[in-house]
Amino acid sequence: MVMRMKPLRNPKTMSHNKVSEEMKINCSCVSSCGNFLAICDDYKQISVWTLPTLTLVYQQNLVRKASKVIFTPDSKNILVADKNGDVYKFETETASPAELLLGHLSMLLDIKMDSKGKFLLTADRDEKIRVSKFPNSYNINNYCLGHTEFVTSICFLGEDLLLSGSGDGTVKVWKYLEGREVCSHEVFKDVEVEVRDDLEKMNVKDDLENMEMETNGVERVGPPAQPAVVSVRILKDKLFLVQIEGYKGVCVYEYRDNKLTLKQELKLSSYLLDYDISDQQLLLLNKTEDSVSLDIYQINDSGIVKESSVSLEDYGDFFSPVDNYEDEGVKNLHKRWFDNVKDYMERKEVRVNKTKVSQPPVVKKQKCET
């Protein structure tokens, strides 16, 4: 079954390129009850569908493009995190005005809610993990601070522990209600990652910074050399899965005695397109230049074992929009800091000298004696 979505916005207000392009889905989520599907697209819209019939419940506009969407544990509400750093709440079964819950100063990359629905956790591009109370999310419980790059992914490891993956190449375990780091591991050192030349020639989308670099000639400081952690996901009990940028495969880690240990390394013939976990099974979606396949693995106490593989060659047109997905990665999330202090001091000195030259020396007047 294939569903079609149409933009709610007036096509006259959009550019010709946006109208001609097919709609792209930014993120999606299935409710815990299994009855609803929420989809956020590239036209700043959210649409809610019933499952398994795929009947449209409602469709409405968002304030900004969404980066993540989740359902609350009771499936009554939908939470949308956007690229402006805000989180909005929507009702699931009826269209309702967006309710702003909280805001960050940078793009949100992941959002989670605890099983009891009391705390809302948000991870952003500014290395922060924020723990807020729900539904009054303006009340901040604490922060989990320790990463040195953007936080790409978070997930719960039991009731009181949180896993986080970051652009600094580490996975950390937190007592998230205390904001305390339990342990940390540099997972990129456990695998051999393919070195890619395009990481050095990174295309940064910040026009203001590019303009500054061109005018003053100051060279920027490049992004960190280590690959980022793309995502972390719980498999079973204390076992979890880690996806590393540029690595053809996934790694299974175990948390035990306040340590993270590599249990299994699963190498693939191509880059991983996506994966999910359902009913003690790991589903890996692989895409090569010629074909797409769905690999199914069984999850046990020691790791994962391959069961079967399903070819998806008949759906080649469906996957064609992501032909070059491996070229993007998370490179645009790296901040490109540049040192402009020296240039600033030189310009300041020139400005001060001009001021001194333009002003004539002050002549003191002598008093006349009578």
N, C-alpha and C positions, 0 to 999 in steps of 0.2 A: 504494500500500500504506500502511495506517495501523496504527500499533502503539499498544496501550493499556498504560498502566502503573498499577499499584495501589500504594498506600502500604503499607510494611511495618510502620509503627507502629500500635499499638492505637488504633482510632478512639475508644475510651472516654477515652483520655488527651488527645485533641485537642478543641479548641473546636468548637461546632456549625458555625460559619462555615467553618472549615477543611475539615471533612468534606464539607460541601455544595458547596464550590467545586471546580472542575475543577483537576487537577494542572497546575502551571505549570513549564515548563522554564527554568532559570536560565542554563545554558550547555551547550554540546556541542562535540564535536571528533571528527574522523575520523583514524584512524591513518595514518601515512605509507605503510604497505603497502597501505592501502585495504580492509583486511579487517575492521576493527572500528570501532564507533561508541560513544562514551562520552557519557552524558547525566546531568546533575545537575539535580534538580528541587527544587521548593519545599518538599517534605517532608523535606529533608535526606537525600536518597538518591542513590546513584550506581548506574546500570544500564549494563551493557555488552552490546552486540548485535553479531552477525556481519553482514557485508555481502556480497552484496546481499540475502540471504535474510531479514534482520531477525529472526534467532533469538536469543532472550535467553540470554546466557552466564551471568550472575549479576546479582543486585541486592542491595545492602546499604546500611546506614545510614551517614551521615556524622556527624561531631561537630558541625559548624556548617553553615549554608547556604553553598554554593559560589558563588564569584564568577567563577572561570575554571577550565577543565580542559584539559589537553594530554596528548599521548602523548610518551614519550621517542623519540628518533630511531630506535631499533631496534624500536619498537612493543611491547616486552615489559612496560613499566610505564606506569601512568597517574598523573599528578600533578594534585592538586586543591588550588587556592588558595581559602581561605574568607574570610568576612567578619570573622572574628576575627583575621586576619593570619597564619594558619598555612598550611603546605604539607604535605600528606600524600601518601604514595606507596602505590599499589595495584598488584597484579599484573593483567595484562590478561586472561589466559585462565582463571584460577581465582580464586575468592573468597579473600581473605586479610585478616588484620588490618591496619588502617591503620597505616602507619609515619610518625611525625612527622619531617619533614626539617628544618624551620626555622620561625621565628616572627618576625613584626613586631609593633610596638605599635599598629598601625592596620590598617584594612581593606586587603586586597590587591586591586588593580584589574586587573593583568595579570601574566602569567608567560610566560617564554620559555626555551628551552634551545638552546645552540649545536649546530651540526650534528654535532660530534664527541661530544656528550654529556658534556663535561667541566665545563661551567659552567651554573649555573641563575640566571636573572635574574628578579627580582621588583620590581614597581612598586607603591607604596602611596599612601594618601591623605595621608601626611605629607611629600610632595614628594621622596621618596627613591627611588632605584633601587639595589638591592643586587645585587652580583655574588658568588654563593656557589659553592663547589666542589661537584661531584656525584660520588658519592652522599653523601659526608660534608659535608653542607651547613651544618653548624655552623661550618665553616671559611669565614670571610668573606674573599674576595679583595680587594674594595674597594667603595666606594660611588661613584655618580655623582650629585653634588649641584650644584644650580644653579637648578632650578625653584622658583617661589615659591607654587605651588598644587599640588593633587593631580596625579599622573602617571596619565593615563587609558590610554595605549597605548604599547607599545614593539615594535620589530621590527628585524631585522638588515639592515644595508646593506652587504653583502659579508661577508668573514670577520672583520674587526677593527673594524667600525664599527656603531654602534647608533643608531637613530632613536627619539625619544621625543616624545610630545605631551602637553600639560598643560592644566590649568584656567587657567593664566596666559595662554593664547592663543598660546603659542610652540611651535615645533618645534625641537628641538636635535639635533645630531649629536655622538656621543661616541666616543672611543677607550675602549671600555668596560672593557677589562682594565687600563687605566691610570687610569680615573676622570677623564679629561681631556675637557673640552668643546672641540669643534673649531669649531663655529659654531652660531648661533642666529638664528631668524627669527620675527618676529611676523606670523603668517599671517593673523590676523583683520583686519589693515590692508589686505589685498589684495582683500577682497570686501566687498560691502554686505550686512550682516546685518540682518534684520528686528528691530526693537526691540519687545520684548514686555513688557507691563506686569506680568506675573506674576513677573518676575525680582526686582522690588522687593518684592513681597508674598510672599516665599519662605516656604514651609511647612517649617520645620525640625523634624526628628523627635527632637530631644533634649529630653526633658521636663524634665530637671534645669536646663538652661540657660533654658528658657522660664519655669520657676518662679522662678529667680533674677532674671530680667529683670522679672517682675511684682512681686516683693516689694520690690526696692530701687529700681525706677523708672529704672534706668540704661539708656540707649538703646544698642543694639548697633551695632557698625561693620558696614555692609553688605558683601556680597560684591563682588569686583572687577567693574567695568563691562564689561570685554571678554569676549566669548564664549570658551568653552573649546574646545580641540581634542578631538573625540570619539574619533577613531581615526586611525592612520597605517598604511599597508600598502604593501609593495613591489609595483611593477608589473613592471618590467624593468630590469635593470642598475642605473643610478643614478636611474631614474624611480620616484616613489612617489606614492601617493594620500593626500589629507588630507580628513577630514570635520570640518566646523566646526559648533559648536552654533548652532542657529537659522538655518542657511544652507540654502536649497533647492538643493542641488547638491553637487558635490565638486570639488576642485582637484588638478591634476597638477603636481608640483614636480620639479625636477631638481637633483641635487647635483653640483657641478662646481667645482674649484679652491677648495675650502673655502667655497663659497657655496651658498645655496638660492635658486633662481629659479623663479618661477611660469611654467609652460610652457603650461598650458591650464586654462580655467575652464568646467566643464560645469554648466550651469544646468538644473534640473528643474522640472516643474510642481507638484511636491509635495515633502514632506519624505522623505528617504531612510529606508526601514525597515531595510534591511541590504544588504550587498554581499559578494562574494567573488571570487577570482581563480582561474581554472582553465584550463590549456592555452592560455595566451596570450589568454585572454578575460576580460573584466570583466563580471560579472553584477550588475546593480543591481535591487533589489526596491523598487518604489515603491508607495505606498499613498495614495490620495485618499479623500475621503468616500464615493465611490460605487464605486470599483473598485481592483483590485490588478493590477500588471503587472510582468513580468520583462523588463528591457531588456538586450540583449547587445551588448557593444562589443568590437572587435578592438584589441589592444594592439600598437602599432608603436614605432619608435624616437623618433617625435616626439610621441606621446601616444596618445589613444584615438579610435576611429572607430566610430560606431553601425552595427551590422549588421542587427539585427532586434528585434522586441518581441513578447512573448507575453502575451496577456490571461489573467488568472487569476480571472475573475469567478465561475467555477463553484466556487471555493474560498473564497467569502466567509465562510462559517461558520468556516473554519479560522483566518482572520485576525481574526475579530471580537474576541478577547480583547485585541488591541493597537489598538483604535479610537482611544484617546487617548494613544498613545505619545509624540507630539510635545510633550505638555504636561509630561512628566516630565523628559526630558533628563538633565542631570547636576547639576541645581540642588541636590539634597540632599548632594552631595559637597563643596560650598563650606562652609568653616568660618565660623561666625558669631561672630567675636571681639567682645567687648564690654569697655569700659573701666570697671572697678569700683574703681579705686584711690581716686578722690575719695570715693566712698561709704564705702569701708573706713576711710579716715583720719577721716572725720567720726564714724563709729560708735566708732572707737577713742578719739577725744577725749572723747566722751560717757561711755564706760566708765571712762576714767581719772579724769574729774571726779567721777563717782559714788563711786569708791573714795576720793578725797580727802575728800569730804563725810562719808562714813560713819565714817571714822577720826578720833577726837578728837586734838587736838594733843598731842604728847608733852611732859610737864612734867618738867623736870630736878630732881632731888632735891639739896638742899644738904647738905653735910657739916656735922655738929655739931662745934663746937670745944670741946675740954675744957681 
